[in-house]
Amino acid sequence: MRRVRAFLIWLLLPPLAVLFIAFAIANRAAVAVSLDPLPFVVQVPLYLLVFVAILLGLVVGGLIGWGKAWRWRRLAAERLHQLDNQRRPAVAATGGLPARVVQG
């Protein structure tokens, strides 16, 4: 599985990098960025504006995914704790021996 992932990364990353570089070269013109009620106006290249927007989207999406995964990890830990609490009396009753399977 690791080799497949590494192969896909090496297969997809160079063309993606070429696309990003071509986009940056084609969109070097400066655009005015302003937050309307504020008096500030910043001139930035269009490619930089797009790359920052993509990066912000990745960060926000990653944080949301991490938050949802945290909820499931917490639930799994609680259930593991409940199972451990149920297992302890059984282990104490059998002296730590495994249960016998009666075939019949």
N, CA, C and O of each residue as an XYZ file, in Angstrom:
416
protein
N       0.819     -1.194      0.000
C       0.000      0.000      0.000
C       0.866      1.262      0.000
O       0.550      2.262     -0.646
N       1.964      1.180      0.744
C       2.856      2.334      0.792
C       3.500      2.613     -0.556
O       3.678      3.766     -0.949
N       3.843      1.550     -1.251
C       4.489      1.720     -2.553
C       3.526      2.306     -3.565
O       3.914      3.112     -4.411
N       2.265      1.897     -3.476
C       1.260      2.436     -4.401
C       1.086      3.928     -4.151
O       1.006      4.716     -5.094
N       1.027      4.311     -2.886
C       0.872      5.723     -2.552
C       2.086      6.525     -3.030
O       1.933      7.610     -3.593
N       3.276      5.997     -2.807
C       4.487      6.698     -3.254
C       4.513      6.803     -4.770
O       4.894      7.836     -5.320
N       4.106      5.732     -5.444
C       4.069      5.763     -6.909
C       3.081      6.813     -7.406
O       3.382      7.564     -8.334
N       1.901      6.865     -6.789
C       0.902      7.852     -7.210
C       1.375      9.278     -6.946
O       1.115     10.181     -7.741
N       2.061      9.474     -5.843
C       2.592     10.815     -5.549
C       3.603     11.214     -6.615
O       3.552     12.324     -7.144
N       4.518     10.308     -6.925
C       5.523     10.623     -7.935
C       4.925     10.723     -9.332
O       5.489     11.390    -10.199
N       3.806     10.076     -9.557
C       3.146     10.137    -10.856
C       2.358     11.433    -11.020
O       2.333     12.005    -12.109
N       1.720     11.898     -9.957
C       0.844     13.063    -10.043
C       1.514     14.381     -9.680
O       1.116     15.432    -10.183
N       2.509     14.344     -8.829
C       3.122     15.582     -8.349
C       3.840     16.385     -9.437
O       3.623     17.595     -9.511
N       4.671     15.790    -10.274
C       5.343     16.606    -11.308
C       4.386     17.307    -12.280
O       4.580     18.493    -12.548
N       3.352     16.626    -12.823
C       2.435     17.366    -13.695
C       1.684     18.472    -12.962
O       1.416     19.532    -13.528
N       1.349     18.221    -11.708
C       0.667     19.247    -10.922
C       1.580     20.440    -10.684
O       1.130     21.585    -10.747
N       2.837     20.192    -10.416
C       3.801     21.275    -10.230
C       3.964     22.078    -11.518
O       4.044     23.306    -11.482
N       4.015     21.388    -12.650
C       4.122     22.084    -13.940
C       2.897     22.961    -14.179
O       3.022     24.084    -14.667
N       1.715     22.452    -13.838
C       0.497     23.257    -13.996
C       0.538     24.501    -13.110
O       0.173     25.590    -13.554
N       0.976     24.347    -11.871
C       1.057     25.500    -10.966
C       2.063     26.526    -11.481
O       1.806     27.728    -11.440
N       3.187     26.058    -11.955
C       4.208     26.976    -12.478
C       3.697     27.687    -13.728
O       3.902     28.890    -13.887
N       3.032     26.948    -14.615
C       2.479     27.574    -15.824
C       1.405     28.592    -15.466
O       1.323     29.652    -16.086
N       0.585     28.279    -14.475
C      -0.437     29.232    -14.029
C       0.208     30.489    -13.468
O      -0.244     31.599    -13.745
N       1.258     30.317    -12.684
C       1.928     31.469    -12.083
C       2.569     32.346    -13.152
O       2.521     33.573    -13.058
N       3.167     31.727    -14.166
C       3.806     32.509    -15.231
C       2.763     33.248    -16.058
O       2.983     34.391    -16.458
N       1.631     32.604    -16.316
C       0.593     33.214    -17.152
C      -0.181     34.307    -16.428
O      -0.797     35.150    -17.080
N      -0.166     34.316    -15.103
C      -0.967     35.272    -14.336
C      -0.099     36.120    -13.414
O      -0.330     36.180    -12.206
N       0.900     36.772    -13.999
C       1.802     37.599    -13.211
C       1.268     39.008    -12.986
O       1.832     39.753    -12.184
N       0.208     39.387    -13.664
C      -0.312     40.751    -13.556
C      -0.785     41.033    -12.137
O      -1.353     40.168    -11.470
N      -0.543     42.244    -11.696
C      -0.946     42.636    -10.343
C      -2.425     42.996    -10.331
O      -2.942     43.611    -11.264
N      -3.083     42.602     -9.269
C      -4.486     42.961     -9.062
C      -4.606     43.674     -7.722
O      -3.829     43.433     -6.798
N      -5.592     44.552     -7.636
C      -5.817     45.301     -6.400
C      -6.719     44.500     -5.483
O      -7.811     44.082     -5.869
N      -6.249     44.293     -4.262
C      -7.036     43.584     -3.262
C      -7.367     44.580     -2.164
O      -6.479     45.190     -1.567
N      -8.658     44.734     -1.911
C      -9.072     45.667     -0.855
C     -10.243     45.081     -0.098
O     -11.084     44.380     -0.662
N     -10.284     45.376      1.164
C     -11.451     45.063      1.971
C     -12.277     46.347      1.999
O     -11.875     47.345      2.598
N     -13.400     46.307      1.364
C     -14.142     47.499      0.977
C     -14.286     48.583      2.047
O     -13.984     49.739      1.748
N     -14.715     48.296      3.241
C     -14.863     49.425      4.171
C     -13.524     49.983      4.661
O     -13.468     51.119      5.133
N     -12.461     49.211      4.557
C     -11.154     49.680      5.017
C     -10.442     50.423      3.889
O     -10.673     50.137      2.714
N      -9.587     51.366      4.236
C      -8.933     52.164      3.197
C      -7.696     51.494      2.587
O      -7.014     52.106      1.764
N      -7.399     50.265      2.970
C      -6.185     49.614      2.502
C      -6.398     48.946      1.146
O      -7.396     48.259      0.927
N      -5.456     49.156      0.252
C      -5.453     48.506     -1.051
C      -4.064     47.930     -1.252
O      -3.063     48.631     -1.110
N      -4.012     46.659     -1.582
C      -2.734     45.980     -1.770
C      -2.686     45.452     -3.196
O      -3.645     44.848     -3.675
N      -1.574     45.682     -3.863
C      -1.361     45.155     -5.210
C      -0.570     43.853     -5.085
O       0.562     43.856     -4.603
N      -1.163     42.747     -5.515
C      -0.482     41.450     -5.476
C      -0.666     40.745     -6.815
O      -1.667     40.964     -7.498
N       0.281     39.909     -7.193
C       0.099     39.126     -8.422
C      -1.100     38.185     -8.277
O      -1.360     37.655     -7.197
N      -1.807     37.990     -9.360
C      -3.008     37.148     -9.326
C      -2.687     35.725     -8.882
O      -3.445     35.130     -8.115
N      -1.568     35.174     -9.357
C      -1.235     33.800     -8.980
C      -1.033     33.671     -7.479
O      -1.394     32.652     -6.890
N      -0.456     34.698     -6.852
C      -0.242     34.668     -5.415
C      -1.579     34.666     -4.677
O      -1.750     33.952     -3.689
N      -2.507     35.457     -5.156
C      -3.837     35.514     -4.553
C      -4.528     34.149     -4.651
O      -5.140     33.688     -3.687
N      -4.431     33.516     -5.802
C      -5.061     32.210     -5.991
C      -4.374     31.155     -5.127
O      -5.053     30.341     -4.501
N      -3.047     31.153     -5.080
C      -2.328     30.165     -4.273
C      -2.634     30.324     -2.785
O      -2.771     29.331     -2.072
N      -2.739     31.557     -2.319
C      -3.072     31.790     -0.911
C      -4.493     31.305     -0.626
O      -4.749     30.725      0.430
N      -5.417     31.537     -1.555
C      -6.786     31.057     -1.371
C      -6.832     29.534     -1.317
O      -7.548     28.968     -0.490
N      -6.084     28.869     -2.181
C      -6.024     27.398     -2.166
C      -5.421     26.916     -0.855
O      -5.927     25.973     -0.246
N      -4.350     27.552     -0.421
C      -3.706     27.155      0.828
C      -4.646     27.339      2.016
O      -4.721     26.471      2.886
N      -5.354     28.451      2.058
C      -6.317     28.669      3.143
C      -7.418     27.609      3.117
O      -7.835     27.121      4.167
N      -7.884     27.257      1.929
C      -8.895     26.211      1.814
C      -8.394     24.874      2.316
O      -9.125     24.141      2.982
N      -7.147     24.553      2.000
C      -6.558     23.300      2.487
C      -6.428     23.297      4.010
O      -6.710     22.291      4.659
N      -6.005     24.412      4.568
C      -5.839     24.490      6.020
C      -7.186     24.380      6.721
O      -7.327     23.626      7.684
N      -8.176     25.126      6.243
C      -9.504     25.081      6.868
C     -10.108     23.682      6.722
O     -10.666     23.153      7.683
N     -10.005     23.083      5.546
C     -10.518     21.725      5.355
C      -9.811     20.717      6.234
O     -10.447     19.819      6.786
N      -8.493     20.852      6.371
C      -7.740     19.961      7.244
C      -8.145     20.094      8.698
O      -8.257     19.097      9.411
N      -8.368     21.330      9.143
C      -8.796     21.546     10.527
C     -10.185     20.964     10.774
O     -10.433     20.382     11.830
N     -11.078     21.113      9.822
C     -12.421     20.545      9.972
C     -12.346     19.023     10.011
O     -12.998     18.388     10.841
N     -11.561     18.443      9.125
C     -11.396     16.988      9.132
C     -10.764     16.491     10.413
O     -11.165     15.456     10.944
N      -9.783     17.215     10.912
C      -9.122     16.840     12.163
C     -10.112     16.902     13.317
O     -10.119     16.034     14.189
N     -10.958     17.950     13.313
C     -11.961     18.077     14.371
C     -12.962     16.934     14.358
O     -13.318     16.411     15.414
N     -13.418     16.541     13.179
C     -14.351     15.422     13.090
C     -13.672     14.117     13.491
O     -14.287     13.287     14.162
N     -12.442     13.923     13.102
C     -11.714     12.712     13.489
C     -11.500     12.685     14.997
O     -11.519     11.614     15.603
N     -11.298     13.848     15.611
C     -11.109     13.906     17.058
C     -12.356     13.390     17.762
O     -12.261     12.666     18.753
N     -13.522     13.761     17.252
C     -14.772     13.283     17.850
C     -14.846     11.756     17.812
O     -15.223     11.126     18.801
N     -14.486     11.161     16.667
C     -14.545      9.707     16.539
C     -13.466      9.037     17.377
O     -13.693      7.961     17.929
N     -12.298      9.657     17.481
C     -11.248      9.083     18.334
C     -11.681      9.095     19.796
O     -11.432      8.134     20.523
N     -12.324     10.172     20.230
C     -12.813     10.263     21.605
C     -13.868      9.193     21.866
O     -13.855      8.553     22.918
N     -14.789      8.991     20.911
C     -15.825      7.972     21.050
C     -15.198      6.577     21.118
O     -15.620      5.749     21.925
N     -14.203      6.315     20.286
C     -13.520      5.014     20.311
C     -12.824      4.794     21.649
O     -12.858      3.688     22.188
N     -12.196      5.827     22.186
C     -11.519      5.706     23.478
C     -12.525      5.425     24.593
O     -12.248      4.623     25.485
N     -13.691      6.078     24.551
C     -14.721      5.831     25.556
C     -15.220      4.394     25.483
O     -15.395      3.741     26.512
N     -15.447      3.903     24.270
C     -15.925      2.523     24.116
C     -14.861      1.519     24.543
O     -15.182      0.483     25.124
N     -13.615      1.818     24.261
C     -12.536      0.940     24.708
C     -12.483      0.904     26.229
O     -12.256     -0.154     26.817
N     -12.689      2.036     26.862
C     -12.708      2.108     28.320
C     -13.885      1.295     28.875
O     -13.736      0.588     29.872
N     -15.054      1.395     28.228
C     -16.216      0.620     28.666
C     -15.948     -0.878     28.534
O     -16.279     -1.649     29.435
N     -15.356     -1.290     27.425
C     -15.042     -2.708     27.240
C     -14.034     -3.195     28.273
O     -14.142     -4.316     28.770
N     -13.062     -2.360     28.593
C     -12.075     -2.734     29.596
C     -12.742     -2.898     30.959
O     -12.403     -3.804     31.719
N     -13.695     -2.011     31.261
C     -14.417     -2.117     32.530
C     -15.269     -3.383     32.583
O     -15.464     -3.949     33.659
N     -15.775     -3.832     31.443
C     -16.558     -5.066     31.403
C     -15.651     -6.292     31.448
O     -16.056     -7.342     31.948
N     -14.451     -6.173     30.942
C     -13.524     -7.305     30.882
C     -12.908     -7.604     32.243
O     -12.671     -8.766     32.574
N     -12.650     -6.572     33.028
C     -11.959     -6.770     34.309
C     -12.652     -7.773     35.226
O     -11.977     -8.661     35.747
N     -13.973     -7.679     35.454
C     -14.609     -8.676     36.336
C     -14.508    -10.099     35.778
O     -14.361    -11.053     36.541
N     -14.587    -10.245     34.463
C     -14.490    -11.578     33.863
C     -13.094    -12.152     34.054
O     -12.957    -13.343     34.333
N     -12.088    -11.360     33.914
C     -10.710    -11.820     34.112
C     -10.494    -12.173     35.578
O      -9.833    -13.163     35.892
N     -11.055    -11.356     36.480
C     -10.901    -11.642     37.898
C     -11.626    -12.939     38.275
O     -11.134    -13.696     39.112
N     -12.783    -13.203     37.670
C     -13.555    -14.408     37.998
C     -12.881    -15.667     37.484
O     -12.985    -16.721     38.112
N     -12.203    -15.580     36.367
C     -11.559    -16.772     35.795
C     -10.093    -16.874     36.179
O      -9.421    -17.829     35.792
N      -9.597    -15.931     36.915
C      -8.189    -15.955     37.295
C      -7.268    -15.638     36.128
O      -6.082    -15.966     36.159
N      -7.801    -15.013     35.121
C      -6.998    -14.636     33.968
C      -6.895    -15.722     32.911
O      -6.204    -15.560     31.905
N      -7.600    -16.848     33.151
C      -7.560    -17.933     32.180
C      -8.572    -17.676     31.075
O      -9.607    -17.056     31.318
N      -8.289    -18.137     29.878
C      -9.251    -17.954     28.800
C     -10.478    -18.838     29.015
O     -10.399    -19.861     29.695
N     -11.584    -18.449     28.448
C     -12.809    -19.234     28.584
C     -12.677    -20.545     27.815
O     -12.047    -20.609     26.759
N     -13.290    -21.590     28.375
C     -13.271    -22.886     27.704
C     -14.385    -22.917     26.677
O     -15.493    -22.437     26.918
N     -14.075    -23.485     25.545
C     -15.077    -23.662     24.508
C     -15.530    -25.112     24.568
O     -14.734    -26.038     24.407
N     -16.809    -25.288     24.800
C     -17.371    -26.637     24.883
C     -17.920    -26.979     23.516
O     -18.810    -26.308     22.994
N     -17.371    -28.038     22.948
C     -17.854    -28.462     21.634
C     -18.860    -29.574     21.836
O     -18.638    -30.494     22.622
N     -19.937    -29.485     21.141
C     -20.931    -30.516     21.382
C     -21.806    -30.735     20.283
O     -22.694    -31.584     20.361
